[in-house]
Amino acid sequence: DRDEKVRISNWPDTAIIEGFLLGHEDFVGSVAIISAPGRSVDGTRPWAVSVGGDGTLRLWHLSSAALLATVALGGHLAGADDAASEAPA
């Protein structure tokens, strides 16, 4: 669904929701996991970065689901439906 939260789960038991990353005010368009050997925040889980339709990029700590930083990207981002409707014919 296109909502403003990211669900945290583990493969292959993705139906078991361990937490949510809450903070975006519009849809979440993309999520990336950031991991470096020996550099995770708590030794077990990496960080995540999400970009939302609210025009923000957010950095998260996955184990605690804590929002660590927010960067305003300078405008409202278009969703896939918006981009398709604006494409030249």
C-alpha positions, 0 to 999 in steps of 0.5 A: 500500500502507499502509505507513510510508514515502513514496516520492519520484518525479516525474510522469510517471515515477512508477515511478522511485523517487528516495528514501523518507521513512522515520520513521513507525511506522504507515501514512502517511495523508496527504502535502502538498507545501509550496512558496513561490516563492523559499523552497525549501530548496535552490532546486529542491524544496520541503518535504513534510508527512506525517501517520501512523497513529502520531499524528505529523506530520512535516516533510521536506526532499524533495531530501535526504529528511531528516526536519526535525521531528516533532510528536506529535499526541496519540494514535493516528490511526484509518485509513480501515478503523478509522473506517468500523467506528466510524461509527454505523449 
